[in-house]
Amino acid sequence: MRRILMGTAWCHDLPVQYYLLAEAREDETEVYGIGVEYAGERLEIPNITPLQYRIQILAQMLIRGLVTPTTLHDVTEDWLLT
């Protein structure tokens, strides 16, 4: 799995880093997920979508909203349901 830094935001003088996760499938396509790191905490949600532009939209939303690993699951679930 590849991890590509999509952006960094700051919360309480600590960086929050957002990663696009790319994983190759057997059929040579890729599926994408998201990862967030903050204050020594890291959470990754792989295999969210096969569409790279969709995961980029999610990553930008997470950065703007300063989402941390604590709330990543809830925000991602809400995003998937809309």
N, CA and C atoms as a LAMMPS dump frame, in Angstrom:
ITEM: TIMESTEP
0
ITEM: NUMBER OF ATOMS
246
ITEM: BOX BOUNDS ff ff ff
-5.0000000000000000e+02 5.0000000000000000e+02
-5.0000000000000000e+02 5.0000000000000000e+02
-5.0000000000000000e+02 5.0000000000000000e+02
ITEM: ATOMS id mol type element x y z
1 1 1 N 0.849 -1.168 0
2 1 2 C 0 0 0
3 1 3 C 0.9 1.238 0
4 2 1 N 0.549 2.17 -0.876
5 2 2 C 1.267 3.441 -0.931
6 2 3 C 0.55 4.462 -0.062
7 3 1 N 1.331 5.304 0.606
8 3 2 C 0.803 6.411 1.409
9 3 3 C 1.325 7.7 0.794
10 4 1 N 0.413 8.581 0.399
11 4 2 C 0.778 9.836 -0.249
12 4 3 C 0.252 10.98 0.607
13 5 1 N 1.15 11.834 1.083
14 5 2 C 0.742 12.963 1.911
15 5 3 C -0.103 13.925 1.078
16 6 1 N -1.316 14.199 1.574
17 6 2 C -2.243 15.084 0.868
18 6 3 C -2.256 16.489 1.466
19 7 1 N -1.867 16.608 2.723
20 7 2 C -1.855 17.915 3.341
21 7 3 C -1.614 17.837 4.834
22 8 1 N -1.347 18.997 5.407
23 8 2 C -1.111 19.117 6.838
24 8 3 C -1.898 20.311 7.364
25 9 1 N -2.532 20.116 8.491
26 9 2 C -3.222 21.191 9.197
27 9 3 C -2.644 21.231 10.609
28 10 1 N -2.936 22.288 11.338
29 10 2 C -2.371 22.436 12.677
30 10 3 C -3.481 22.503 13.717
31 11 1 N -3.295 21.735 14.791
32 11 2 C -4.241 21.705 15.898
33 11 3 C -3.436 21.764 17.195
34 12 1 N -3.655 22.803 17.99
35 12 2 C -2.916 22.97 19.258
36 12 3 C -1.406 22.895 19.034
37 13 1 N -0.928 23.566 18.011
38 13 2 C 0.496 23.637 17.671
39 13 3 C 1.111 22.296 17.272
40 14 1 N 0.293 21.307 16.956
41 14 2 C 0.778 20.01 16.48
42 14 3 C 0.233 19.758 15.08
43 15 1 N 1.03 19.137 14.212
44 15 2 C 0.554 18.868 12.856
45 15 3 C -0.425 17.704 12.813
46 16 1 N -1.422 17.862 11.974
47 16 2 C -2.339 16.771 11.643
48 16 3 C -2.049 16.467 10.177
49 17 1 N -1.613 15.24 9.888
50 17 2 C -1.237 14.884 8.518
51 17 3 C -2.264 13.939 7.917
52 18 1 N -2.581 14.22 6.65
53 18 2 C -3.613 13.473 5.928
54 18 3 C -2.981 12.753 4.744
55 19 1 N -3.275 11.467 4.638
56 19 2 C -2.669 10.631 3.614
57 19 3 C -3.715 9.974 2.729
58 20 1 N -3.437 9.936 1.443
59 20 2 C -4.188 9.121 0.505
60 20 3 C -3.532 7.754 0.524
61 21 1 N -4.318 6.709 0.682
62 21 2 C -3.821 5.342 0.656
63 21 3 C -4.215 4.724 -0.68
64 22 1 N -3.253 4.156 -1.377
65 22 2 C -3.531 3.526 -2.673
66 22 3 C -3.067 2.076 -2.614
67 23 1 N -3.977 1.175 -2.95
68 23 2 C -3.667 -0.249 -2.904
69 23 3 C -4.025 -0.895 -4.248
70 24 1 N -3.081 -1.615 -4.799
71 24 2 C -3.301 -2.287 -6.085
72 24 3 C -4.153 -3.544 -5.882
73 25 1 N -5.076 -3.732 -6.799
74 25 2 C -5.901 -4.95 -6.818
75 25 3 C -5.256 -5.977 -7.739
76 26 1 N -5.774 -7.175 -7.702
77 26 2 C -5.265 -8.235 -8.573
78 26 3 C -5.488 -7.915 -10.054
79 27 1 N -6.548 -7.16 -10.364
80 27 2 C -6.853 -6.832 -11.765
81 27 3 C -6.109 -5.577 -12.238
82 28 1 N -5.096 -5.165 -11.466
83 28 2 C -4.223 -4.041 -11.785
84 28 3 C -4.891 -2.67 -11.668
85 29 1 N -6.08 -2.606 -11.089
86 29 2 C -6.687 -1.32 -10.764
87 29 3 C -6.294 -0.976 -9.327
88 30 1 N -6.675 0.207 -8.882
89 30 2 C -6.363 0.6 -7.514
90 30 3 C -7.632 0.978 -6.763
91 31 1 N -7.585 0.793 -5.455
92 31 2 C -8.631 1.288 -4.56
93 31 3 C -7.957 2.248 -3.595
94 32 1 N -8.74 3.215 -3.113
95 32 2 C -8.171 4.293 -2.328
96 32 3 C -8.822 4.392 -0.961
97 33 1 N -8.009 4.798 -0.008
98 33 2 C -8.473 5.028 1.342
99 33 3 C -7.827 6.289 1.881
100 34 1 N -7.994 6.495 3.176
101 34 2 C -7.501 7.721 3.802
102 34 3 C -6.828 7.369 5.122
103 35 1 N -5.812 8.14 5.47
104 35 2 C -5.131 7.974 6.755
105 35 3 C -4.92 9.33 7.396
106 36 1 N -4.97 9.365 8.733
107 36 2 C -4.757 10.607 9.484
108 36 3 C -3.826 10.301 10.653
109 37 1 N -2.852 11.207 10.859
110 37 2 C -1.931 11.101 11.992
111 37 3 C -1.949 12.396 12.784
112 38 1 N -2.011 12.256 14.128
113 38 2 C -2.003 13.436 14.991
114 38 3 C -1.546 13.031 16.389
115 39 1 N -0.565 13.737 16.908
116 39 2 C -0.095 13.572 18.293
117 39 3 C 0.219 12.11 18.624
118 40 1 N 0.875 11.422 17.712
119 40 2 C 1.251 10.033 17.945
120 40 3 C 0.147 9.025 17.673
121 41 1 N -1.025 9.502 17.32
122 41 2 C -2.162 8.626 17.01
123 41 3 C -2.298 8.531 15.492
124 42 1 N -2.571 7.342 15.005
125 42 2 C -2.689 7.122 13.56
126 42 3 C -3.874 6.197 13.289
127 43 1 N -4.689 6.584 12.311
128 43 2 C -5.809 5.738 11.896
129 43 3 C -5.867 5.722 10.386
130 44 1 N -6.019 4.537 9.829
131 44 2 C -6.152 4.379 8.384
132 44 3 C -7.444 3.636 8.074
133 45 1 N -8.123 4.12 7.039
134 45 2 C -9.319 3.438 6.535
135 45 3 C -9.044 3.116 5.074
136 46 1 N -8.68 1.882 4.768
137 46 2 C -8.382 1.513 3.382
138 46 3 C -9.658 1.182 2.603
139 47 1 N -9.5 1.081 1.296
140 47 2 C -10.549 0.524 0.436
141 47 3 C -11.887 1.26 0.552
142 48 1 N -11.851 2.581 0.48
143 48 2 C -13.081 3.369 0.538
144 48 3 C -13.724 3.483 -0.839
145 49 1 N -12.914 3.722 -1.871
146 49 2 C -13.46 3.947 -3.212
147 49 3 C -12.428 3.582 -4.279
148 50 1 N -12.899 3.156 -5.455
149 50 2 C -11.974 2.939 -6.573
150 50 3 C -11.713 4.221 -7.375
151 51 1 N -12.334 5.33 -6.976
152 51 2 C -12.227 6.581 -7.72
153 51 3 C -11.293 7.549 -6.992
154 52 1 N -10.151 7.828 -7.614
155 52 2 C -9.159 8.687 -6.98
156 52 3 C -9.695 10.088 -6.703
157 53 1 N -10.462 10.649 -7.611
158 53 2 C -10.971 12.008 -7.394
159 53 3 C -11.884 12.068 -6.173
160 54 1 N -12.613 10.979 -5.877
161 54 2 C -13.506 10.971 -4.707
162 54 3 C -12.708 10.998 -3.407
163 55 1 N -11.608 10.247 -3.356
164 55 2 C -10.817 10.239 -2.132
165 55 3 C -10.098 11.566 -1.964
166 56 1 N -9.778 12.23 -3.064
167 56 2 C -9.168 13.558 -2.978
168 56 3 C -10.169 14.571 -2.419
169 57 1 N -11.431 14.449 -2.814
170 57 2 C -12.485 15.312 -2.265
171 57 3 C -12.612 15.082 -0.76
172 58 1 N -12.624 13.817 -0.35
173 58 2 C -12.709 13.493 1.074
174 58 3 C -11.503 14.053 1.824
175 59 1 N -10.314 13.881 1.283
176 59 2 C -9.101 14.379 1.947
177 59 3 C -9.165 15.884 2.14
178 60 1 N -9.592 16.619 1.13
179 60 2 C -9.689 18.08 1.244
180 60 3 C -10.724 18.477 2.295
181 61 1 N -11.82 17.749 2.37
182 61 2 C -12.836 18.022 3.379
183 61 3 C -12.28 17.77 4.784
184 62 1 N -11.529 16.695 4.949
185 62 2 C -10.944 16.375 6.249
186 62 3 C -9.942 17.442 6.681
187 63 1 N -9.145 17.913 5.734
188 63 2 C -8.156 18.949 6.036
189 63 3 C -8.855 20.237 6.454
190 64 1 N -9.85 20.662 5.671
191 64 2 C -10.585 21.893 6.002
192 64 3 C -11.27 21.793 7.361
193 65 1 N -11.782 20.611 7.674
194 65 2 C -12.495 20.408 8.936
195 65 3 C -11.604 20.045 10.102
196 66 1 N -10.295 19.941 9.859
197 66 2 C -9.322 19.599 10.89
198 66 3 C -9.721 18.316 11.628
199 67 1 N -10.086 17.303 10.853
200 67 2 C -10.507 16.019 11.413
201 67 3 C -9.28 15.271 11.933
202 68 1 N -9.379 14.739 13.141
203 68 2 C -8.303 13.969 13.758
204 68 3 C -8.647 12.477 13.705
205 69 1 N -7.701 11.609 14.064
206 69 2 C -7.998 10.172 14.055
207 69 3 C -9.192 9.794 14.925
208 70 1 N -9.445 10.562 15.975
209 70 2 C -10.547 10.263 16.889
210 70 3 C -11.907 10.292 16.187
211 71 1 N -12.084 11.215 15.248
212 71 2 C -13.387 11.356 14.589
213 71 3 C -13.38 10.906 13.133
214 72 1 N -12.265 10.377 12.657
215 72 2 C -12.15 9.998 11.244
216 72 3 C -13.219 9.001 10.817
217 73 1 N -13.457 7.958 11.605
218 73 2 C -14.463 6.95 11.223
219 73 3 C -15.846 7.574 11.057
220 74 1 N -16.264 8.377 12.02
221 74 2 C -17.598 8.979 11.964
222 74 3 C -17.758 9.902 10.762
223 75 1 N -16.758 10.757 10.531
224 75 2 C -16.836 11.701 9.417
225 75 3 C -16.839 10.954 8.085
226 76 1 N -15.998 9.936 7.964
227 76 2 C -15.934 9.157 6.722
228 76 3 C -17.24 8.402 6.479
229 77 1 N -17.802 7.84 7.517
230 77 2 C -19.078 7.133 7.381
231 77 3 C -20.184 8.085 6.926
232 78 1 N -20.253 9.258 7.538
233 78 2 C -21.252 10.252 7.124
234 78 3 C -21.04 10.653 5.666
235 79 1 N -19.788 10.847 5.264
236 79 2 C -19.465 11.224 3.883
237 79 3 C -19.908 10.135 2.906
238 80 1 N -19.706 8.876 3.262
239 80 2 C -20.109 7.763 2.398
240 80 3 C -21.627 7.675 2.243
241 81 1 N -22.353 8.089 3.257
242 81 2 C -23.809 7.997 3.224
243 81 3 C -24.477 9.161 2.5
244 82 1 N -23.692 10.169 2.129
245 82 2 C -24.285 11.316 1.426
246 82 3 C -24.109 11.194 -0.063
